[in-house]
Structures are given as structure tokens and as C-alpha cells.
């Protein structure tokens, strides 16, 4: 694996910090190495002095220096063996991190999955945070509620742009048309019509139809009379036909006027009964249901139906885009107000706060448990893709300064142990 292809990526912002770490690491290495060198000089001087008849304490000094060198060198070997082969010698069980990089990545992913991405750990952590009160306090600030409203509007605009794409719109239209083609429209249409008739909500439409009928009859007297006269037998005199047509037209106008002016007219009641019967037939009469299905199919296959759907789609999209884009629109103001009220409720309604906390915990736990293997897999794959030498260098850079204290501690502990052993030797041997 080539280093350029798999080396760790170092953000620019960490360059200065890395330079500082390298400087600290070099300084600590110099200190640790200098202690060993100093111990070597002290040992040589003390050993010669002791052999030439020096005082008794010189032996302790020589023992401390000797043991300090041994401890310092042993810990140098141990620290170095983590990252590379000491003195470039292929000694077994050295250069542990470069050799075991992939296993370390797998172990790290297992550690994260088993200890940090378990349901109990995630749920406990979320419950300890108490999200609802904090969120409520934050949303209660008008500027924060407005900020969230702006973000929601931005997401909505992005979604509308996607839905406005020609291919997406064509796909959605096809899905809608296919769904409508298989949908049972008779049953819901019958239930709606029955409720409308029961509530009298159709009376306004009946008023419009009756009024428009009366106006047409008033403005088209000659058309009505010609139609009536045209149905008379051929032997009937013309003036008789005209008189009959005039009389029939007058009766029609009289009935139309009565229906228009009397809300409780018998004909209006007949219309109510006809609509109620139709509502029932739409739900139970197979003949009526089949006729409605045929009418639905004819309507959906008509070229104008797709044009109507496209018009409704475009109009709805344009209206929504205008409402979410304008910060002063009623929709945006209502959204901001509702967010502020939600913040107040989260602070003062314990039941709502507990419910929101539970929803958040359930959502996070669902994501964690569903995608835990994917997350841990990313850790393993990422570490596996790193270059071994570069990985070792980066880890050493981050912890190397502290590891040099191990060498110093080894030197100090070794020196103390050397003094103790030398003292015990002098006392008992």
C-alpha cells in the first residue's frame, strides 16, 4: 500500500499543534537520553573511585547510576518497540503498532460497539442530558425560534427544488395516476357525500344551480318556447302551439322562482333524497360502483387529466415556495410562533417534556442499534486503510511526549531499586 494513497489526512488547522508536539517530544527525548548519558558518566567515575578506595557512599552512587541506566534503557526499548524496531533490528514482538494496526482497528471498533453504542448506554446518556428543558429554554428565545424557522424554510426550499425537477415530477405523477387507477373511489366518495347531505353542506351548491337555472330560463324564453312548440303535432295550428308554449314557459318560470325563493321547497327535498340515495348506492350498489370505476378510468386516461394534475402540482409548489421564502408570510410567522410556544410548553409541561425525551431516546436508540455495525465497520475500514508507518508516527506524535516520562520514571525507579539492592547486599552479604 503506497503511503500517498493511504496516509492519514491531517487538517491544516492541526499543523501548528503538530509542530508544538514535535518540539515537546524532541525536548523530552533529549531529557530522557541525557539522564542515561549522565548516569553512565556517574557510574564510570563512581566505580573507579570505589575501586581506588573511595568512601562507602560512592558504592551507593555507582549502584544507583548502574540501575538507573538499566531501567532507562529497558524502558527506552519498551517505548520504542511500540512504534518501530529498536536500532532497526527485526527483534520479535517489536514495532507492535505498525504490525498490529489492523487488529487495533478491529479492537477499537469492537470496543466502541460493545461499550458506547449499546442501547442501555445510549438511552442512559440521553436521559441524563434532559434534552427537553434545555431545548425549551433555547426555543423560548424569539431569535432562536426564528433561526429554526429559517432552517426549516431552507430545507423546504431544497425539497421543493427537488420535487420541481422534471424527472422527479414525472415519476410522482406516474405514481399518483397509478394509485388513483387502483383506488376504490366509490366507498370514500359515498361516505363523504352522505355526510355532506346530512350536514346540509350541499345547499349552497344547490342554491347556485337553482339561481343559474332561473337566470337561464329568464334570458332564453324564445329558446324554451321554440323547443316546446317543436314537440306539437303537425296538424296543430301555429297560434295554438304558441299559446301552449307560452303557458308551459310560464309554469316553468313559476316553479323555478318558487324553488329559488323557498328553501324548503318540495323539489329541494327531492334533490336531498336523490343525493342521499346516491351516497348509499355508491357504497353498496355494485352497478353504481362499477359505473363510477369506469368513469374514473375514462377520466384518468383523458389527456386533460394529466394536464390538470400537472397544473395542481405546479400551483401547489409555487404557493408553498412563496410562503416559505417570504419571512413575513403567514406560514413563516405561524411556524415561528408555534416553535416559541413549543419551547414554553417544554419548560412548563412535564408530561410533554417526558414524552419528547422518550421520543428522542427511542429515535437515537433506533439509529444506533440499526446502524451500529455500519459505524464500527467505518472505524475498522478507516484504520485498515491507513499507512502503517504513517499511523505509527502520528500516534507517537500525540502520545510520545508522555511516553518519554516512562523512560524518566524507569531511570528514577531503577536508580532507587539499585540503591536498595546495594544496601541490602552490604547489610546481609
Phi, psi and omega in degrees: 000127182281144182298317181298330184278333187237007182292155177297142176271123182253114177301149181299327183295344182265358184299312181296319179297321179294320178299319178295320179296318179298319179296317179295321180295316178298320181295317180290324175299319179296319179296312182296317180291323180295324178298319178294317179297319178296319179297323179296316179297315180297320181296315181298312182296314183293321181296316178294321180296318180296319181292331181272014176090034179287173181294166186296323183295341178296327177296320177297321179296317180294319180295318178297315180295318181296310180294326177297319177298315181298313179297317179296317180292322179296317179288329173299316179298316182296316180294315182294324182296339176295324191249336184199174174281123178301132181053025178063020178269129182286063180285136180303148176062033171239174187052051188294313183296313177300322182284325186256019184304312183295318178295323177296320177297317178296319179294321179296317179296321177295319178300315180294316182294321185278336187244331185251337184248026174273150184302316183296319181292315182294314182295317180297320180294318181293318179295327179288336182286331183058069186294317188302309179300320179294315178297320179297316178298319182291317181289338180292339176284125184304321182293328178287319176298320178295323179296315178297320177300318178298318181295317179298319178297321179296317177297319180296318179298318177299316178296322179293325177295321178295315180293338179281349178299140186299317181293319180296316181297319179296321179295316180295317180299318179297317180295319180294315180297319180294321178295317179296326182292335180254358184280140175278101183270340184294311182301305180295326179295319178295318180295319179295315181296321179297319179291322178298315180294319180297324181275351182073019182288348181274352184298325179297318178293320177298320178301317180297314182296316180296316181296317179294325177295316179298317179297321180293317178299319179297320185271353184230046181300313184295325179295316179296315182294320178297322180295316179294314181295330180292344180270355181287153179294156185293333182279350183286134179299152184296318184292328175295318179299319180295319179297317179296317180296320179297318181293317180295318179299319179297319178295321179297316180296323180295315180295318181297321179293318179296317180297322180293319189268340184251108181298334182256027182295150182300322180295322176297319176297321178298320178298319178300316180293321178297317180293321178296317178296321178296319178300319179292317180297324179298337183262333188234336185274116184296322180298313179296318180299315180296321178296319178295320179296319177296320178295321177298315181296318178297320181293318183290331179275352179287137181304326182290338181296315178295323177296322178294317179297318178296321178296314179297319179299310182296317181297316179296319180295316180296320180294316179295318180299319179294320182289322182280338181279323183279114180297338182263005181291158180299323180297314181294317179296319179296320179297316179296317179296317181295323177295319177297318179294324177298319177299317178297319181294321179295335179276330189243356180245097183299324181295316179295317180299316179296322180294317179296317177301319180293319178298314180298314180298316180298319181294313181295317179298319178299315180296316183295312182290330181282328186241018180300315181296325178293319180295311180294328176295325177297320179298311181298313182294322180295313179295322180295330181279346180290148173288134186299312182293319179295320178299314180299317180296319181293317179296317179297323179298322184279331183241357186298323180299317178291326179294333178294333175293334175296318177298317179296316179297321177299321177296312183295313181297318179300317180298317179295316178297322178298319178296316180298313181298318179297321178295317178295322178297314181295329184278324190243349181247000000 
